[in-house]
Amino acid sequence: MSTQQRVITGVIFGAIVIIGILAHQWSYRLVFLLIGALCLWEFLNMSLESEPKNWALYRKILGVTMGLLPALVVVGGLDETLVLYIFAAGMFLLLPVELFAQAKLPFSNIALMFMGILYIGFPIALTILMSTNESGNFSPFTVFGILLMVWASDVAAYFGGRAFGKRKLFPRISPKKTWEGAIGGLLGAVAAGALIYLVYHNFKIFNTLALKDWLILGAITAVFGIIGDLVESMLKRSTNIKDSGNLLPGHGGFLDRFDAFIFAIPFTYLYLFLANPAG
């Protein structure tokens, strides 16, 4: 695929995500629920046994459904007690599925489905939780800023690596990544954090977080985003798959695009929780 087609796909997809996040509380929730569902589907498609095909489909449907339960609790669509019952029922549904599928690694399949909940389901739930401020009003600006910093880190790491990359970061998992690119990604995310603060502050869009918070969030986003990208690369190498999917021409799958963001979200949430900013 040409660079032009890749750029067009990226711009159209980015615009849809940005509009969905900022337009309304329910469009925000829909965007992240959809991202979560597609990332879960790709994760399970890569990691679970693929034969026989009918049982593989049932596994993935059940895995995606269970993976979205934490987010649905945050949205308010499900009672916590009901979710516990669903988890228990899901667990006991997984066992006969593996039994009748005559799986070679039945308990590995079950463990991977629960891994999907932790790896993807809970971070997606946190993005929805983070969209509500202390007054209970919809406020997407923290998560939107984190997403922009992830994108800025990716771009800066790419160009920094191309221009200055010499020392390999993790050649066993991702031969093209370099320390110079990683440092470029860190600087790019921190710079984006400063810019986001200036825009939010000067235009009175969102004044809850101080400049230091955005700079620290930028560093957290870059470091754990890079680790998240390496983790997904490790998953793909372990399953001999180049891309997590093909829904985004020139960009691979949804997990390829959101691996860094998903991995960084719990750590940004932890920082905000511990820092306990005023708003």
C-alpha positions in Angstrom: 0.0 0.0 0.0 1.3 3.5 -0.9 2.2 6.1 1.6 -0.7 8.3 0.3 -3.3 5.6 0.9 -1.9 5.0 4.4 -2.1 8.7 5.2 -5.7 8.9 3.8 -6.8 5.9 5.9 -5.1 7.4 9.0 -6.7 10.9 8.5 -10.2 9.5 7.9 -10.0 7.1 10.8 -8.5 9.7 13.1 -11.2 12.2 12.3 -14.0 9.6 13.0 -12.4 8.7 16.4 -11.9 12.4 17.4 -15.4 13.4 16.4 -16.9 10.4 18.2 -14.9 11.1 21.4 -15.7 14.9 21.6 -19.3 15.0 20.2 -21.3 13.5 23.0 -21.1 11.2 26.0 -22.8 8.3 24.2 -20.8 8.6 21.0 -17.7 8.6 23.3 -18.8 5.4 24.9 -19.8 3.8 21.6 -16.3 4.6 20.1 -14.5 3.0 23.0 -16.8 0.0 23.3 -16.4 -0.6 19.6 -12.6 -0.2 19.9 -12.6 -2.6 22.8 -14.7 -5.2 21.0 -12.6 -5.1 17.9 -9.3 -5.3 19.8 -10.6 -8.2 21.9 -11.7 -10.0 18.7 -8.3 -9.5 17.2 -6.5 -10.6 20.4 -8.6 -13.7 20.6 -8.3 -14.4 16.9 -4.5 -14.4 17.2 -4.1 -16.3 20.5 -6.9 -18.9 20.6 -6.9 -22.3 18.9 -8.5 -21.9 15.4 -9.9 -25.4 14.9 -12.6 -26.5 14.6 -13.9 -23.3 13.1 -17.4 -23.3 14.6 -16.1 -23.7 18.2 -13.4 -21.1 17.5 -16.2 -18.6 16.6 -18.2 -19.4 19.8 -15.0 -18.9 21.9 -14.4 -15.5 20.4 -18.0 -14.3 20.8 -18.0 -15.4 24.4 -14.5 -13.9 25.0 -15.5 -10.5 23.5 -18.8 -10.5 25.5 -17.0 -11.2 28.8 -14.2 -8.7 27.9 -16.7 -5.9 27.6 -18.4 -6.5 30.9 -16.2 -4.2 33.0 -16.9 -1.3 30.5 -20.7 -2.0 30.6 -20.6 -1.8 34.4 -19.0 1.6 34.2 -21.5 2.8 31.6 -24.2 1.7 34.0 -25.8 -0.8 31.8 -25.2 -3.7 34.2 -25.4 -4.1 38.0 -22.1 -5.3 39.6 -23.8 -8.3 41.2 -25.3 -9.3 37.9 -21.8 -9.1 36.3 -20.4 -11.5 38.9 -23.2 -14.0 38.0 -22.4 -13.5 34.3 -18.7 -14.0 34.9 -19.5 -17.2 36.9 -21.9 -18.4 34.2 -19.3 -17.5 31.5 -16.7 -19.5 33.2 -18.9 -22.6 33.3 -19.9 -22.1 29.7 -16.2 -22.0 28.6 -15.6 -25.4 30.1 -18.1 -27.3 28.0 -17.2 -25.3 24.9 -13.6 -26.6 25.3 -14.9 -30.0 26.1 -17.0 -30.4 23.0 -14.5 -28.6 20.8 -11.9 -31.3 21.7 -9.4 -28.6 22.2 -5.7 -29.4 22.4 -5.1 -26.7 25.0 -8.5 -26.2 26.7 -7.3 -24.4 29.8 -4.9 -22.3 27.9 -7.8 -21.1 25.8 -9.8 -20.2 28.9 -6.8 -18.4 30.5 -6.4 -16.4 27.3 -10.0 -15.3 27.3 -9.6 -14.0 30.9 -6.3 -12.4 29.8 -8.3 -10.5 27.2 -10.5 -9.0 30.1 -7.4 -7.8 31.9 -5.3 -6.7 28.9 -8.1 -4.9 27.0 -11.4 -5.0 28.9 -10.3 -3.2 32.0 -8.4 -0.4 30.2 -11.4 0.3 28.0 -13.5 0.4 31.2 -11.1 3.0 32.6 -11.4 5.2 29.5 -15.1 5.4 30.1 -14.7 6.0 33.9 -12.2 8.8 33.1 -14.7 10.6 31.0 -16.8 11.7 34.0 -15.6 14.5 36.2 -16.1 14.9 40.0 -19.4 16.7 39.3 -20.7 13.7 37.3 -20.6 15.6 34.0 -19.2 14.4 30.8 -15.6 15.5 30.3 -13.6 13.7 27.6 -10.6 16.0 27.6 -8.2 14.0 29.8 -8.6 10.8 27.7 -8.5 12.8 24.5 -5.3 14.4 25.6 -3.7 11.0 26.4 -4.8 9.7 23.0 -3.1 12.7 21.3 0.1 12.2 23.3 0.1 8.5 22.2 -0.2 9.6 18.6 2.5 12.3 19.1 4.8 9.7 20.7 4.3 7.3 17.7 5.0 9.9 15.1 8.1 11.3 17.0 9.4 7.8 17.6 9.0 6.9 13.9 10.8 10.0 12.6 13.4 10.0 15.4 14.2 6.4 14.7 14.5 7.0 11.0 16.8 10.1 11.4 19.0 9.0 14.4 18.2 5.3 15.1 21.4 3.2 15.7 21.1 1.3 18.9 18.4 -1.4 18.9 15.8 -1.2 21.7 14.5 -4.8 21.8 15.8 -6.6 18.7 14.4 -10.0 19.8 10.9 -8.7 19.7 10.9 -5.6 17.4 14.1 -5.3 15.3 13.3 -1.9 13.9 12.8 -0.1 17.2 15.7 1.9 18.5 16.6 3.8 21.7 16.9 7.0 19.7 13.3 6.5 18.4 12.1 5.7 21.9 13.7 8.9 23.2 12.1 10.8 20.3 8.8 9.3 21.3 9.2 10.4 24.9 10.1 14.0 23.9 7.2 14.1 21.4 4.7 13.0 24.1 6.0 15.4 26.7 5.9 18.3 24.1 2.4 17.3 23.1 1.4 17.4 26.8 2.7 20.9 27.1 0.9 22.0 24.0 -2.4 20.3 25.1 -2.1 22.2 28.4 -1.6 25.6 26.6 -4.5 25.0 24.3 -6.9 23.8 27.1 -5.8 26.6 29.4 -5.7 29.5 27.0 -9.0 28.6 25.4 -10.5 27.7 28.8 -11.5 24.3 27.5 -10.3 22.2 30.4 -8.4 23.7 33.4 -8.4 20.8 35.8 -4.9 19.5 35.3 -1.8 21.6 35.8 1.2 21.8 33.4 3.2 19.4 35.5 0.4 16.9 35.3 0.4 17.0 31.5 4.1 16.7 31.4 4.1 13.7 33.7 1.2 12.1 31.8 3.2 12.6 28.6 6.2 10.8 30.1 4.0 8.0 31.4 2.2 7.7 28.1 5.4 7.4 26.1 7.1 4.9 28.4 4.2 2.6 28.9 3.0 3.1 25.3 6.3 1.8 24.0 6.1 -1.2 26.4 2.5 -1.8 25.2 3.7 -1.8 21.6 6.5 -4.3 22.5 4.0 -6.5 24.3 1.8 -6.7 21.2 4.8 -7.4 19.0 5.7 -10.2 21.4 2.1 -11.6 21.0 2.3 -11.4 17.2 5.7 -13.0 17.1 4.5 -15.8 19.4 1.7 -16.5 16.9 3.6 -15.9 13.7 1.3 -13.1 12.6 2.4 -9.8 11.1 -0.7 -7.7 11.8 -3.5 -8.1 14.4 -6.0 -7.6 11.6 -6.7 -5.9 8.3 -9.6 -3.5 9.0 -7.4 -0.4 8.6 -5.7 -0.6 5.2 -2.0 0.2 5.6 -2.2 0.3 9.4 -3.1 -3.4 10.2 -5.7 -4.0 12.8 -7.3 -2.1 15.7 -5.0 -3.6 18.3 -2.0 -2.5 16.2 -3.3 1.1 16.4 -4.4 1.1 20.0 -1.9 -1.3 21.7 0.1 1.6 23.2 -3.0 3.6 24.3 -4.6 0.6 25.9 -1.4 -0.4 27.8 -0.8 3.2 29.0 -4.3 3.9 30.3 -4.1 2.0 33.6 -0.8 3.8 34.5 -2.2 7.3 33.6 -5.3 6.5 35.6 -3.1 5.4 38.6 -1.1 8.7 38.4 -4.3 10.8 38.3 -5.7 8.8 41.2 -2.6 9.2 43.3 -2.0 12.9 42.3 -5.7 13.6 43.1 -5.9 16.9 41.2 -8.5 19.4 42.3 -11.0 18.8 39.4 
